[in-house]
């Protein structure tokens, strides 16, 4: 599985999953109210206040930087857990 770390297809799938999760969270929050708990990934912030669009923009596939792509892949996995 390590050979998939930083793979653009896997990363795009994670990004789509995060967008879907965020949409579901927004839907539930609009009906029940936001749940104000610390973020697992960013414990100094409240999870419902994370700017997921900015995070997805920051952490993505970089064709010329495989090390950054691998780091971004791990961050995306951590954001799935955080959501």
C-alpha positions as CSV (number, residue, x, y, z in Angstrom):
1,X,0.0,0.0,0.0
2,X,3.0,2.3,0.5
3,X,3.3,2.6,-3.2
4,X,0.0,4.4,-3.3
5,X,1.1,7.2,-0.9
6,X,1.0,10.4,-2.9
7,X,-0.8,8.8,-5.8
8,X,-2.9,11.5,-7.5
9,X,-5.9,9.3,-8.0
10,X,-6.0,8.3,-4.4
11,X,-5.6,11.9,-3.3
12,X,-8.4,13.1,-5.5
13,X,-10.7,10.4,-4.2
14,X,-9.9,11.5,-0.6
15,X,-10.5,15.1,-1.6
16,X,-13.9,14.2,-3.0
17,X,-14.7,12.2,0.2
18,X,-13.8,15.2,2.3
19,X,-16.1,17.5,0.2
20,X,-18.9,15.0,0.6
21,X,-18.3,14.7,4.4
22,X,-18.2,18.4,4.8
23,X,-21.5,18.8,2.9
24,X,-23.1,16.2,5.1
25,X,-21.8,17.9,8.2
26,X,-23.1,21.3,7.0
27,X,-26.5,19.7,6.4
28,X,-26.7,18.2,9.8
29,X,-25.3,21.3,11.5
30,X,-27.9,23.5,9.8
31,X,-30.7,21.3,11.3
32,X,-29.2,20.5,14.7
33,X,-26.7,23.2,15.3
34,X,-22.9,23.1,15.2
35,X,-21.0,20.8,17.5
36,X,-18.2,22.8,19.1
37,X,-15.4,20.3,19.8
38,X,-11.7,20.8,19.3
39,X,-10.3,19.5,16.0
40,X,-8.3,16.3,16.2
41,X,-5.8,17.5,13.6
42,X,-5.7,21.1,14.8
43,X,-6.4,21.0,18.5
44,X,-6.1,24.8,18.9
45,X,-9.2,25.2,16.6
46,X,-12.8,24.2,16.9
47,X,-13.5,21.5,14.3
48,X,-16.6,23.2,12.9
49,X,-14.6,26.4,12.3
50,X,-11.9,24.8,10.0
51,X,-11.7,26.2,6.5
52,X,-11.8,23.0,4.6
53,X,-11.7,24.8,1.2
54,X,-8.4,26.5,2.2
55,X,-7.0,23.2,3.5
56,X,-7.9,21.3,0.3
57,X,-6.3,24.1,-1.7
58,X,-3.1,23.9,0.5
59,X,-2.7,20.2,0.5
60,X,-2.8,18.6,-2.9
61,X,-0.8,16.7,-5.4
62,X,2.4,18.3,-6.6
63,X,3.8,16.5,-9.7
64,X,7.4,17.8,-9.2
65,X,7.5,17.3,-5.4
66,X,6.7,13.7,-4.4
67,X,7.6,14.3,-0.8
68,X,5.1,17.1,-0.5
69,X,2.5,14.9,-2.2
70,X,3.1,12.2,0.3
71,X,2.8,14.6,3.2
72,X,-0.4,16.1,1.7
73,X,-1.8,12.6,1.3
74,X,-1.3,11.9,5.0
75,X,-2.9,15.3,5.9
76,X,-5.9,14.4,3.8
77,X,-6.3,11.1,5.6
78,X,-6.0,12.9,8.9
79,X,-8.7,15.4,7.8
80,X,-11.1,12.5,7.1
81,X,-10.5,11.3,10.7
82,X,-11.0,14.9,11.9
83,X,-14.3,15.3,10.2
